[in-house]
Amino acid sequence: MSPSPRVVVCGPASWNHLIELDQLPEPVPHMQFARRSWHTIGGTSAGKALHLAGLGVDVRLWASLGADEDGARLRRRLTEAGVVVEAIASDQTERHVNLMADGGGRVSLYVSTPSAPSAAAVEAAASAVSAADLAVIDLSELGRLVLEAMPASPTPLWMDLHDYDGSAAFHEPFLRAADGVFMNDDGTDDPWTLMASCLDRGPRLAVCTLGAQGAIALEADGTRHEVAAVPATVVDTNGAGDAFMAGFLAARLRREPVAVALRAAAEQARSAIETDHLHPALGG
């Protein structure tokens, strides 16, 4: 039996304090009582790695972690969930406080951010990406530096453009290096046109999630796909897009066609929506 494909995910992992409120704060002095609060793993790359590992994929997460309590918690919880963590030394671990309200409203406060990675760490991450069977390089300063350091490589690269509006300059090198791109519809009123403009710059496939309306995909030959969202009991929508992308990639690694991979992605997104963590494995 041939070994399972190895996937590298490169980008943010954080330790987060989530606070649920009746409504997001107005910009005036006042007091509110939280409905509940909890600490958990955050970061778009951590979310993708957790779901890939949960689907049995051999995944390595390259992320900046500090030699602090938050970094130790992250490493321990990720490792327990089956993710191999390749930590890049940082002066501190990324940490957020997320204020959340009904309807998906959220304000993210960045309490600490990672320091710049060393040239040696960037080179090591770039080499790992080049040796992988598939890689996800997430929007981040680390991701940008890894892309710049990458030699020519046959590794298929997948990028998550998040709320891309079609013109943001920071996204451009990620988009042009990608074999496939994911995004959500927060930055556009016309996702089909946005996806087509992405494909004009090199990728072979673009996928756009539409929240409760499901998702759509466009192939380079013009083939369109649509998938409905899987009914779910919504607990927390944080990380649903990362779960969706992981479910899709795991299916494509099994050589499933795009339509089948989209259905697998929608099912995987449900598993994130129904927990107040990025992945059910982090509960308890």
C-alpha positions in Angstrom: 0.0 0.0 0.0 1.4 3.4 -0.9 1.8 5.9 1.9 -0.9 8.5 2.4 -0.3 11.9 0.9 1.4 14.4 3.1 -0.1 17.8 3.4 1.6 20.9 4.8 -0.4 23.8 6.1 1.5 27.1 6.7 0.1 30.1 8.6 -1.6 31.3 11.7 -2.4 29.5 14.9 -3.5 31.3 18.0 -4.8 31.0 21.6 -8.2 32.7 21.8 -10.6 34.0 24.4 -14.1 33.9 23.0 -16.7 36.1 24.7 -20.4 35.8 23.7 -22.5 38.9 24.2 -26.1 39.9 23.6 -24.9 42.5 21.1 -21.5 43.9 20.0 -20.4 46.9 22.0 -21.2 50.5 20.9 -18.1 52.8 20.8 -19.2 54.5 24.1 -18.3 53.8 27.7 -20.7 51.2 29.1 -21.0 47.8 30.8 -22.2 44.5 29.5 -22.6 41.0 30.9 -21.2 38.1 28.9 -23.5 35.3 28.2 -20.6 32.9 28.3 -16.8 32.8 27.6 -14.2 30.1 26.9 -10.6 29.7 25.8 -9.7 27.6 22.7 -7.5 27.3 19.7 -7.9 29.8 16.9 -6.2 30.6 13.6 -7.2 29.7 10.1 -4.2 27.3 9.6 -4.8 25.5 12.9 -8.4 25.0 11.8 -7.6 23.5 8.5 -4.9 21.2 10.1 -7.3 20.0 12.7 -9.9 19.0 10.2 -7.5 17.4 7.8 -6.0 15.3 10.7 -9.5 14.4 11.8 -10.2 13.1 8.3 -7.1 10.8 8.5 -4.7 13.0 6.4 -1.0 13.1 7.3 -0.8 16.9 8.0 2.1 19.1 9.3 1.2 22.6 10.6 4.0 25.2 10.3 3.1 28.1 12.6 4.8 30.7 14.7 4.6 29.8 18.4 6.2 31.4 21.4 8.0 29.6 24.3 5.1 30.7 26.6 2.0 29.2 28.2 -0.2 29.9 25.2 2.3 28.2 22.9 2.5 25.2 25.1 -1.3 24.9 25.2 -1.5 25.2 21.5 1.1 22.6 20.8 -0.3 20.1 23.3 -3.9 20.4 22.1 -3.0 20.2 18.4 -0.8 17.2 19.0 -3.5 15.4 21.0 -5.8 16.0 18.0 -3.4 14.3 15.6 -1.6 17.4 14.1 2.1 17.3 13.7 3.3 20.7 14.8 6.4 22.3 13.2 6.7 25.3 15.5 8.6 28.4 14.2 10.2 30.3 17.1 8.4 33.6 18.0 8.8 36.1 20.8 5.2 35.5 21.7 2.3 33.3 20.7 -0.5 35.0 18.7 -3.5 35.6 21.0 -7.0 37.1 20.3 -10.0 38.1 22.3 -13.1 37.6 20.1 -16.3 39.4 21.0 -19.3 37.6 19.4 -23.0 38.2 19.1 -26.0 36.5 17.4 -26.1 36.5 13.7 -22.4 36.0 13.1 -21.3 39.4 14.4 -17.7 39.4 15.7 -15.0 41.8 16.7 -11.5 40.3 17.0 -9.0 42.0 19.2 -5.4 41.0 18.6 -3.7 40.9 22.0 -0.4 39.7 20.7 1.0 38.9 17.3 4.0 36.7 16.3 7.4 38.2 15.7 9.1 37.9 12.3 10.4 34.4 11.5 14.1 33.9 11.0 15.4 33.4 7.5 16.3 29.8 8.4 12.8 29.1 9.6 11.3 30.4 6.4 13.7 28.3 4.3 12.8 25.2 6.3 9.0 25.8 5.8 9.5 26.5 2.1 11.5 23.2 1.8 8.7 21.3 3.6 6.1 22.8 1.3 8.2 21.8 -1.8 8.4 18.2 -0.5 4.7 17.8 0.3 2.1 16.2 -1.9 -0.2 19.2 -1.4 0.2 22.5 0.6 -2.0 25.2 1.9 -0.3 28.6 2.4 -2.5 30.9 4.4 -2.7 34.7 4.2 0.0 35.9 6.7 3.4 37.4 6.8 4.8 33.9 7.3 2.9 32.7 4.2 4.2 35.6 2.1 7.8 35.0 3.1 7.5 31.3 2.4 6.1 32.0 -1.1 9.0 34.3 -1.8 11.5 31.6 -0.7 9.8 28.8 -2.6 11.9 27.2 -5.4 10.0 26.0 -8.5 8.1 23.0 -7.2 5.4 20.6 -8.5 3.5 20.7 -5.2 -0.1 21.8 -5.7 -0.7 25.0 -3.7 -4.1 25.9 -2.3 -4.9 29.3 -0.9 -7.7 30.6 1.2 -8.4 34.2 0.2 -11.2 34.7 2.8 -13.1 37.9 2.1 -11.2 38.8 -1.0 -12.7 41.7 -3.0 -10.8 41.1 -6.3 -8.3 43.8 -5.8 -6.5 43.6 -2.4 -2.8 43.8 -3.1 -1.7 41.6 -0.2 -3.7 38.7 -1.7 -2.1 38.9 -5.2 1.0 36.7 -4.8 -1.0 34.1 -3.0 -3.6 34.1 -5.8 -1.1 33.9 -8.6 0.8 31.0 -7.0 -2.3 28.9 -6.4 -3.5 25.9 -8.2 -6.9 26.4 -6.4 -8.4 29.1 -4.3 -11.2 29.4 -1.7 -13.0 32.5 -0.6 -16.2 33.6 0.9 -18.8 36.1 -0.5 -18.3 38.8 2.1 -16.3 41.0 -0.3 -18.5 40.7 -3.4 -22.0 40.9 -4.7 -21.1 38.8 -7.7 -19.1 35.7 -6.7 -19.2 34.1 -10.1 -17.4 37.1 -11.7 -15.0 37.3 -8.8 -14.1 33.6 -9.2 -13.7 34.0 -13.0 -11.3 36.9 -12.4 -9.2 34.7 -10.0 -9.0 32.0 -12.6 -7.7 34.5 -15.2 -4.6 34.8 -13.0 -3.6 31.2 -12.9 -5.6 28.9 -10.6 -7.5 26.0 -12.1 -10.4 26.0 -9.6 -12.1 28.6 -7.5 -14.6 27.9 -4.7 -16.7 30.5 -2.9 -18.7 29.7 0.3 -22.0 31.5 0.7 -22.8 30.8 4.4 -26.2 29.3 4.9 -26.7 29.3 1.1 -24.0 26.6 0.6 -21.1 27.1 -1.9 -20.3 27.4 -5.5 -17.3 26.5 -7.6 -15.9 27.4 -11.0 -13.4 25.3 -13.0 -11.0 26.8 -15.5 -13.0 25.2 -18.4 -16.1 27.1 -17.3 -17.8 24.2 -15.5 -20.0 25.5 -12.6 -20.9 23.6 -9.5 -23.3 24.4 -6.6 -23.8 22.6 -3.3 -26.3 23.3 -0.5 -25.3 23.8 3.1 -25.9 20.7 5.3 -28.6 21.4 7.9 -26.9 22.0 11.3 -27.6 23.0 14.8 -25.5 26.2 14.9 -23.3 26.6 18.0 -20.5 28.7 16.6 -19.6 29.5 13.0 -15.9 30.2 13.7 -13.8 28.0 11.6 -16.6 26.7 9.3 -14.8 27.9 6.2 -11.6 26.1 7.3 -13.5 22.9 7.9 -15.1 23.3 4.5 -11.8 23.7 2.7 -10.3 20.7 4.6 -13.2 18.5 3.7 -12.8 19.4 0.1 -9.1 18.8 0.0 -9.3 15.5 1.8 -11.8 14.3 -0.9 -9.6 15.6 -3.7 -6.7 13.7 -2.2 -8.9 10.6 -2.6 -9.3 11.7 -6.3 -13.0 12.4 -5.9 -14.5 14.7 -8.6 -15.2 18.3 -7.7 -19.0 17.8 -7.2 -18.3 15.0 -4.7 -15.6 16.9 -3.0 -18.0 19.9 -2.5 -20.6 17.6 -0.8 -17.9 16.3 1.5 -16.8 19.8 2.3 -20.3 20.9 3.2 -20.6 17.9 5.6 -17.3 18.8 7.2 -18.3 22.4 7.7 -21.3 21.1 9.7 -19.0 19.4 12.1 -17.4 22.8 12.9 -20.6 24.7 13.2 -22.0 22.3 15.8 -19.1 22.8 18.2 -17.8 25.9 20.1 -14.3 24.9 19.1 -12.6 24.8 15.7 -13.0 21.0 15.7 -15.0 18.6 17.9 -11.8 16.9 19.1 -11.0 20.0 21.1 -14.2 19.8 23.2 -14.2 18.6 26.8 
